[in-house]
Amino acid sequence: MKETPEKHPKFDPETYTDPILEECYRIKAEISAQFKNPGEYYAYLKAMQEEDKRNGVKYVSYYDPSKRIPPQKSDDNEKNTQ
């Protein structure tokens, strides 16, 4: 649904910038300036994680492969293929 200019006379969609996206772009630029490739950034994050573990920070994995339920085929798919 489009907003009419009468409701928001100061809004200009050509010059509007989302503050959240601007912050994301700024953070991305800082990370890109500090690390030459994704491998360096990954190594940095792993080192930080190891340091946190040495300092007693606990990490919890929310992924439990034993609770994974395989997708079931519906009866509709079997009827359409026959």
C-alpha atoms as a printed R data frame, in Angstrom:
   type eleno elety resid chain resno      x       y       z
1  ATOM     1    CA   MET     A     1  0.000   0.000   0.000
2  ATOM     2    CA   LYS     A     2  1.471   3.334  -1.022
3  ATOM     3    CA   GLU     A     3  1.349   6.348   1.220
4  ATOM     4    CA   THR     A     4  0.122   9.531  -0.343
5  ATOM     5    CA   PRO     A     5  2.382  12.608  -0.186
6  ATOM     6    CA   GLU     A     6 -0.362  14.454   1.664
7  ATOM     7    CA   LYS     A     7  0.087  12.181   4.687
8  ATOM     8    CA   HIS     A     8  3.883  12.600   4.786
9  ATOM     9    CA   PRO     A     9  4.851  15.818   2.988
10 ATOM    10    CA   LYS     A    10  8.504  15.748   4.186
11 ATOM    11    CA   PHE     A    11  9.138  12.138   3.112
12 ATOM    12    CA   ASP     A    12 11.227  11.752  -0.035
13 ATOM    13    CA   PRO     A    13 11.729   8.099  -1.068
14 ATOM    14    CA   GLU     A    14 14.694   9.058  -3.284
15 ATOM    15    CA   THR     A    15 16.768  10.361  -0.375
16 ATOM    16    CA   TYR     A    16 15.444   8.188   2.462
17 ATOM    17    CA   THR     A    17 17.993   5.978   4.197
18 ATOM    18    CA   ASP     A    18 17.155   3.372   6.795
19 ATOM    19    CA   PRO     A    19 19.221   3.999   9.954
20 ATOM    20    CA   ILE     A    20 19.435   0.278  10.713
21 ATOM    21    CA   LEU     A    21 20.767  -0.514   7.246
22 ATOM    22    CA   GLU     A    22 23.219   2.367   7.488
23 ATOM    23    CA   GLU     A    23 24.573   0.894  10.735
24 ATOM    24    CA   CYS     A    24 24.892  -2.544   9.083
25 ATOM    25    CA   TYR     A    25 26.778  -1.025   6.135
26 ATOM    26    CA   ARG     A    26 29.100   0.838   8.537
27 ATOM    27    CA   ILE     A    27 29.881  -2.351  10.483
28 ATOM    28    CA   LYS     A    28 30.466  -4.273   7.247
29 ATOM    29    CA   ALA     A    29 32.894  -1.599   6.042
30 ATOM    30    CA   GLU     A    30 34.811  -1.712   9.351
31 ATOM    31    CA   ILE     A    31 35.109  -5.500   9.211
32 ATOM    32    CA   SER     A    32 36.180  -5.385   5.555
33 ATOM    33    CA   ALA     A    33 38.860  -2.800   6.373
34 ATOM    34    CA   GLN     A    34 40.228  -4.889   9.238
35 ATOM    35    CA   PHE     A    35 40.284  -8.327   7.542
36 ATOM    36    CA   LYS     A    36 41.508  -9.118   4.031
37 ATOM    37    CA   ASN     A    37 39.309 -12.183   3.465
38 ATOM    38    CA   PRO     A    38 36.544 -14.193   5.189
39 ATOM    39    CA   GLY     A    39 39.099 -16.783   6.363
40 ATOM    40    CA   GLU     A    40 40.923 -14.198   8.462
41 ATOM    41    CA   TYR     A    41 37.645 -13.023   9.985
42 ATOM    42    CA   TYR     A    42 36.637 -16.623  10.747
43 ATOM    43    CA   ALA     A    43 40.006 -17.281  12.431
44 ATOM    44    CA   TYR     A    44 39.567 -14.099  14.497
45 ATOM    45    CA   LEU     A    45 36.092 -15.181  15.637
46 ATOM    46    CA   LYS     A    46 37.342 -18.681  16.523
47 ATOM    47    CA   ALA     A    47 40.199 -17.181  18.547
48 ATOM    48    CA   MET     A    48 37.748 -14.937  20.395
49 ATOM    49    CA   GLN     A    49 35.524 -17.944  21.090
50 ATOM    50    CA   GLU     A    50 38.478 -19.943  22.447
51 ATOM    51    CA   GLU     A    51 39.486 -17.016  24.654
52 ATOM    52    CA   ASP     A    52 35.933 -16.782  25.998
53 ATOM    53    CA   LYS     A    53 35.951 -20.513  26.771
54 ATOM    54    CA   ARG     A    54 39.227 -20.105  28.695
55 ATOM    55    CA   ASN     A    55 37.589 -17.268  30.650
56 ATOM    56    CA   GLY     A    56 34.642 -19.495  31.571
57 ATOM    57    CA   VAL     A    57 32.006 -18.367  29.073
58 ATOM    58    CA   LYS     A    58 29.662 -21.243  28.246
59 ATOM    59    CA   TYR     A    59 28.395 -21.796  24.707
60 ATOM    60    CA   VAL     A    60 25.161 -23.665  24.101
61 ATOM    61    CA   SER     A    61 24.385 -25.437  20.853
62 ATOM    62    CA   TYR     A    62 20.729 -25.324  19.941
63 ATOM    63    CA   TYR     A    63 21.125 -27.887  17.175
64 ATOM    64    CA   ASP     A    64 20.361 -31.460  18.217
65 ATOM    65    CA   PRO     A    65 20.624 -33.893  15.265
66 ATOM    66    CA   SER     A    66 18.833 -36.636  17.220
67 ATOM    67    CA   LYS     A    67 15.657 -34.522  17.268
68 ATOM    68    CA   ARG     A    68 15.669 -33.935  13.512
69 ATOM    69    CA   ILE     A    69 12.512 -35.262  11.895
70 ATOM    70    CA   PRO     A    70 12.956 -36.234   8.240
71 ATOM    71    CA   PRO     A    71 10.406 -34.685   5.869
72 ATOM    72    CA   GLN     A    72  7.455 -36.906   5.089
73 ATOM    73    CA   LYS     A    73  6.082 -37.339   1.595
74 ATOM    74    CA   SER     A    74  2.440 -36.449   1.352
75 ATOM    75    CA   ASP     A    75 -0.135 -38.728  -0.218
76 ATOM    76    CA   ASP     A    76 -0.835 -36.054  -2.847
77 ATOM    77    CA   ASN     A    77  2.673 -36.402  -4.276
78 ATOM    78    CA   GLU     A    78  2.324 -40.170  -4.605
79 ATOM    79    CA   LYS     A    79 -1.056 -39.861  -6.371
80 ATOM    80    CA   ASN     A    80  0.262 -37.268  -8.830
81 ATOM    81    CA   THR     A    81  3.263 -39.392  -9.811
82 ATOM    82    CA   GLN     A    82  1.205 -42.492 -10.592
